[in-house]
C-alpha cells in the first residue's frame, strides 16, 4: 500500500514518514532511515521525521548525531502544548538528549581549555566564559531590545566597566550620607510620598506586571521624574541631591532625568523586562540590604553590596529579587550611555521631546 501511495504522490513527505514506521515494525532500520531521509529531503522541517531519525540514530549508538538532529528540531518546534501527546513526549526526550550532550561538550571543552584559561585572570576571561556558555547552549545571546528607541552601533554591554565612569568612586563615597538622609525621610511624613513604581491605569495591558501593578511592594521616592525635579526631595536630602547632580544625567525633557529611592519588599521579585532605550544607562547604589538580594542583566547575576555601585544597560533583559524578609532599598539614577558622543546626546535630547510633541498634536 505504501509503495502504491509513494508512486501516486512521491512529493508527499508523510508517505515516506509512514513508510519508515512500517520498516521499523519489520525491524529493517536501514530501510527506515532511507525513508526518513527521503521525507526530510522533501520537507527538512518535518518534526516527526526529525525526531524519528534522532531516535533511530540513538538506537544505533550515534548519540552525538542524534543530538545534532534534535538540536535542529528545537530551533523551530512549537511549544509542546500545541503538539499531540505522543509527539510532545518524543520532543521532551529530544530536549533531554540535547541538554545531556551540551553538558558533555562543555565538560570536554573546559577540560581541554583549562591550561590556556588558567593563564589568565577572571576579568580577562569573563567575556570568553559567557561565549562558552552560549556556544554550549547554557545561555543565550543577550542584546539590547528597547521598547521605544534603539540607537545603533553602541557596544551591546550588560554591565558597563567601571573605568568608563571616573565619578563612580566619589559617588560611592557618599553612601553613608545618602543612607542617613533616606532614613530621615522614612521617619518623616514624607515617607507617605513613596508610591508604587508600577502604576498602570485601569484597562491597560499589564503583561508581566500584574502582581506589582499599584503595589507598594515596589515603591519609589523621586528626586527627578520624567525630567521634572522634586525640589522638596532636594531640600529634605541635600547630600543625596548633590551626589545625583554630579552624574551625567540623562537629560531629555519629559523623558529624563530620573532619580529615585527604590524599595523592594521582602520576598519580592521584579520580573524580567527591558527598558525604553539603550541611549541611557542605569546606576544602582545599594543603601539597605537586610539579607540576600540579587540583580540579573543578560547572562550575569550579581549580588548587591552596600556602597558598591554598578551601571547597566536596561534595554537588555533584566530582573531583581529580594530574598530577605524585609525591604531592600537602592538609589537609582538614569545617566547617558557612556558610548554616546556629545553631539549624539544633544540630538537625542531634542529628538525625544519633539516626538512626544508630534504625538500630542492632533493637527
N, C-alpha and C positions, 0 to 999 in steps of 0.2 A: 504493500500500500504506500509506504513512504517513498519507494523508488518511483511509483507512478505519480505521486504528488510532486516529487522533485522534477520529473520530466515535464509536468504541466506548468510548474512555476519555479524555475531554477533561480529566480531572483528574490525569493522569499526566505529570509534568514530563519524564521520559525520552523520551516520544513527541515532544515539541516540541524537545528537545535533538537527537534523531536527525534530525528534520526539518531543523533548522538545518544539520547536517553535509551533508545531501543538497543543500540550497540552495547551500552553499559549493562543493560539487563542480561544480555547474552554473554557478557564477560569479555567482550572484544574492545579493550581500552584503546588500542591503536586506531581502530576504525572510528571510535567515538571522538578521539582527538582530531582526526581528519575532518569529521563532520562539524565539530565545534569551530575549527579554523575556517571552514567554508562559510559558516554562519557569520563569523566575525569579519571576514572579507567583505561580505555584503552589508553588514551593519556593525562597525567597530565598537559602537556603544550599546550593544545588546547585553544588558546587565545579566540576565540569567545565563547566557552563554559564557560571559566572562567569569562569573562565579563558578560555573561548572568546570571550565577549563582550569581555574585555580585549584579546585578540589581534586581534579584528576592529576594535576602536577604534584599536589601534596601526597597522593597515594603512591606516586612514583618516587617519592623521596626528594623531590625537587622543590623544596620549601622556599628557597630564595626566588626562584622563578614564579612560584605561586604568589609570593608576597608582591612581586612586581605587577602581576596581573590584578591582584586585589587593590593595590595602591592606585592603579589607573581607574578602577571601578569607583573607588571612593572619591575621585576627583569630580565626578559628575552625578553620582547617585542621589536620588531624592531622599528626604527624611524617611526613616523606616516606618513611620506612622502611615505613609502612603503606599506601603508595599503589602502584598499578600503575606500572611504569616509564614509560610514556608520560605519565601524569598527573603523576608526580613531575618529569619533565623540564619540563613546562609550568609547574608550580608554581615550580621553581627559576628559570625565566625571569621569572616574575612577581615574585619576590623581588628579582631584579637590577634590574628596571624601577622598583620602589618605592624601592630604595636610590639609584638614579640621580636619581629625582625628589626624594627627600629632600635630596640634596646640592645639586641645582639650587635648591630652595626655600631652603635655608639660605644659600647664596651670595647669592641675591636679597635675602633679609631682612637679612643682615649689611651688604650694600651700602647699603640704604636706612635702616638703623638707625645707620650709622657716625657721622653728625653728632650725633645725640642721645646715643648711648652714649659718644662721645668727651668729652662734657661732664663725665663723672663718673669717679671713680677705680675701680680694680679691686674694692675692697671694697664699694663702693656698687652695683656691677653684678653681683656674684658670684651672687646668687640668680637674677637675671634670666638670666644666661648659662646656668645649669642649666635654667631654664624653657625657654629657646630650644632647648637640646639635646633635651629631652623632646618639645617641640612638633614638632620636625622629625624625630623618630624615631631620633635618635642616642643616646638614653638612655631609661631607664625610671624612673617614679616610684619612689623608694626610701623605704619606710615601715617602722616597727618591725614585726617579725614574731617576737616572743619565743616560745620553745618552751614556757614554763611560765606566766608571769604577765604579763598586759597591763594597764597602768594607763591609763585613758582621759584625754583632754583634755590630754596633755602635748605640747608642740610637737615635731613629728617632725624632729629635728635629727640630722644625721650627726656632724659635728664641732661641738662647742659653742664659742661665742665666749669668748675668754679673759677678757673683762670679767666673766663670771659667777663667776670664781674669784679672789678677792682674795689668795689664798695662793700662787698659781702661781709668781710670780717668786721668792719665798722658797724654794719647793720646788726650782726650777731652780738656785738658788744653792748648793744642797747637792750638786750633781752631782759635783764633784771628790772630796768626802768619800765619797760613795756608790761612786764608781769605785774608790777606794783600798780600801775595805772589801770590795768584790766581788773584787778581785784577791787580797786576803789570804785570802779563803775558797777561791778557786781553788787557791792554793798550799798549802792545809792539807788534812788528812784529811777535813775537812767537804765537800770537793769531791765525795766519793763520795755525798753526800746529794742531789745533783742527780738527778732521776728523770724518766722520760717524763711529759709533761703528759697525753698521750692514753694511757689505760690501761684499756681495756675488758676485762671478764672473758671467758673462752672461751665461745663460743656467743652472745654479744651481737652484734646488728647494728652493724657499724662504719661503714656508709654511706661518706661521703667520707673517712673517717679510716684507711682500710686501710693506706696507706703509712707513716703516723705512729703507728699504734697500737703501744704498747710500744717505741717507737723513741726513742733518746736524741738523735735529730736535732732534736727539740724537747723540751728538758729544762728543769726548773724547780727552784728552791730557795725554799722557802716561809718567809715571816715570819708569815703568817696563812693558814690554810686551813680553809674551812667554819666560820669563826668561832672557831677554836682557835689560840691564839698559840703560836709556836715560841720558847720562852724562850732556847734555845741560840742561835738565829739573832740574837736581840736582843743577847745577850752578845758574840757574835762581831762584830756590825756595829751598834754603838750609835748612830752618827750616822745610819745608814740607818733604824733603828728610830724615832729622833726625827723624821726627815723624814716617815715614814709616819704617825706619830701626830698630826702637825699637820693632816692632811687629814680632811675629814668622811667618815670611812669608812662603808661600807655595813654596818651592824651589825645583822643579823638572825640570831640564834643558829641554828647548824647550817647556815646559808647564807653568812654573811659575818661579819666582814671576810675579804677575801682580798688578799694582797700577796706578791709573789714576784719573784725574778730569773727572766727568761725568756730562754733561749738557743736560738737557731735556727742550726743548722749551715749552712755554706756551700752555695750552690746548692739550698737547700731552700724549699719552698712550703707555706704553711698555706692550705688550700683555702677557698673561700667558705663561710661559715657564719653563723649567728645565735646570740646568747646567750639566756639563760633569761628575762630580764625587762627591761623598759625603766624599772624603778624605780631601777636602778643605772646608773652611768656608769663608764667605764674610763679611767684615767690611764696614759699611756705616758711614760716618761722614758728616752731613749736613753743608753746607757753605753758600748757597744762597737760601733763601726761600721767594719769593716775595708774597706768598699767600698760600692757601690750597694746600697741596701735600701729597699723601699717598703712602704706600707700603704694599702689602699683601704677606705673606708667609703662605701657607697652609690655615688654617681657621682663621688666625689672621691678622687683618689690623691695621697698625699703622700710625700715622702722624709723619713725620719728624719734629724734633725740633733742632734749631741751637745749636750746641755744645753738643748734646746728641748722642753718638754713639750706634749702636747695631750691633750684629753679628748673622748671619743666615746661614742655610744650603741651598745653592742654587740648590741642587738636588731635593728639594721639590718645587712643583709648586708655582710660584710667579709672581707678576706683579707690575707695578708702574703707577701712574697717577699724572701729574702736572695740577691741576685745575686752577692755577693762569694764568694771561695773559702774564707774562714774564718768563724768564728762571729760572729753578731750578738747582742748582749745588751741588754735593756731592763729597767727596773723597772716592774712593773705593779701598780697599786693600784685596788681597787674602791671607788668612792665613791657617795654618793646622787646621783640625778638632781637637778640644781640647781633644777628647776621644782617639786619636791615641797615641800609645807609641812611644818612641824614636826609637826603633827597627823598628816599622812599618813605620814610616816616612822615615827612611833611605832606607828600602826596596822599598818603592813606588818611591822614588826619583831616584832609579836605574831602576825599572820596566818600568816606562813611557817612558823615552828616549830610552831605549833598544827596546821597542815595536815599536817605531817610526823608529828606525834604521832597524828593520826587514822589515817593510812595504816598506821602500825606497830602500831595497836591492833586485835587480831583479834576483840575482843568484838563 
